[in-house]
Amino acid sequence: MDDEPLSDWAERRDAKIGRLRAVPVVPGNAPRGAHVNPDAPRVIERWNGHSWEPYGFAVSLDEAKRLLHPGAAGDPEPPKGLAPKPLGSGNGRHRKPRHPR
């Protein structure tokens, strides 16, 4: 049996509880991309483990970004430990092969 243990799945599911998202308040069937109506008001929704529930309100995309990612716009440098590692030398299988000149 190659199924993962239920405890691993529950741990992964519980890690997502409390996640926030901004949904534009526009007419239509489903939420659209954030870039479609940047000046439209947004409902901030919170994941409770089963469904998205209303959590807050923002008047525009810029305000929603400030609520979802506090401190991201004014940080002069990224937090330590989260910077990507520099690529090493070599031609791993994910890199394009060099063409002979």
C-alpha positions as CSV (number, residue, x, y, z in Angstrom):
1,M,0.0,0.0,0.0
2,D,1.5,3.3,-1.1
3,D,-0.9,5.6,0.6
4,E,0.5,8.3,3.0
5,P,-0.4,8.0,6.7
6,L,-3.5,9.9,7.7
7,S,-1.5,11.9,10.3
8,D,0.7,13.3,7.5
9,W,-2.3,14.4,5.5
10,A,-4.0,16.0,8.5
11,E,-0.8,17.8,9.4
12,R,-0.5,19.2,5.8
13,R,-4.2,20.2,5.9
14,D,-4.0,21.9,9.2
15,A,-1.0,23.9,8.1
16,K,-3.2,25.7,5.6
17,I,-5.8,26.8,8.2
18,G,-5.7,30.6,8.6
19,R,-4.5,31.3,5.1
20,L,-5.9,34.5,3.6
21,R,-6.9,35.5,0.1
22,A,-8.4,38.6,-1.5
23,V,-11.4,38.1,-3.8
24,P,-12.6,41.0,-6.0
25,V,-16.2,42.1,-5.5
26,V,-17.3,42.2,-9.1
27,P,-20.3,40.7,-10.9
28,G,-19.8,37.3,-12.5
29,N,-19.8,33.6,-11.7
30,A,-16.4,33.2,-10.2
31,P,-13.4,35.2,-8.8
32,R,-11.1,36.5,-11.5
33,G,-7.4,37.3,-11.5
34,A,-6.3,40.2,-9.3
35,H,-5.1,42.2,-12.2
36,V,-8.5,42.4,-14.0
37,N,-10.0,45.1,-11.8
38,P,-7.3,46.6,-9.6
39,D,-9.6,49.4,-8.3
40,A,-12.5,47.0,-7.4
41,P,-13.1,46.4,-3.6
42,R,-11.9,43.1,-2.2
43,V,-13.3,40.7,0.4
44,I,-10.5,39.2,2.5
45,E,-11.3,35.5,3.1
46,R,-9.8,33.1,5.6
47,W,-9.5,29.3,5.1
48,N,-11.0,27.6,8.1
49,G,-10.1,24.0,7.1
50,H,-13.3,23.4,5.2
51,S,-14.3,26.5,3.3
52,W,-13.4,30.2,2.8
53,E,-15.1,32.5,5.2
54,P,-15.3,36.3,5.2
55,Y,-12.6,37.9,7.3
56,G,-12.2,41.5,6.2
57,F,-12.6,44.1,3.5
58,A,-10.2,46.2,1.4
59,V,-11.1,49.1,-1.0
60,S,-8.5,48.2,-3.7
61,L,-5.9,45.7,-4.7
62,D,-3.1,47.8,-3.2
63,E,-4.8,47.8,0.2
64,A,-5.5,44.1,0.0
65,K,-1.8,43.4,-0.8
66,R,-0.9,45.4,2.3
67,L,-3.3,43.3,4.4
68,L,-2.2,40.0,3.0
69,H,1.5,40.7,3.0
70,P,2.3,43.2,5.8
71,G,5.8,44.8,5.6
72,A,6.5,43.4,2.1
73,A,6.4,46.8,0.3
74,G,8.7,48.7,2.7
75,D,11.3,46.1,3.4
76,P,14.7,47.3,2.0
77,E,16.1,43.8,1.9
78,P,14.6,40.3,2.0
79,P,14.6,38.4,5.3
80,K,17.7,36.4,6.0
81,G,17.5,32.7,5.2
82,L,14.8,33.0,2.5
83,A,17.1,34.2,-0.4
84,P,17.5,31.6,-3.2
85,K,20.8,29.8,-3.3
86,P,23.1,30.7,-6.2
87,L,23.3,28.2,-9.0
88,G,26.5,26.1,-9.0
89,S,28.6,25.3,-12.0
90,G,27.7,22.4,-14.2
91,N,25.1,21.4,-16.7
92,G,22.5,19.6,-14.7
93,R,19.5,18.1,-16.5
94,H,17.4,21.2,-15.8
95,R,19.7,23.5,-17.7
96,K,20.0,24.1,-21.4
97,P,22.9,22.3,-23.1
98,R,25.6,24.6,-24.4
99,H,25.8,24.8,-28.2
100,P,29.2,24.4,-29.8
101,R,30.5,27.6,-31.3
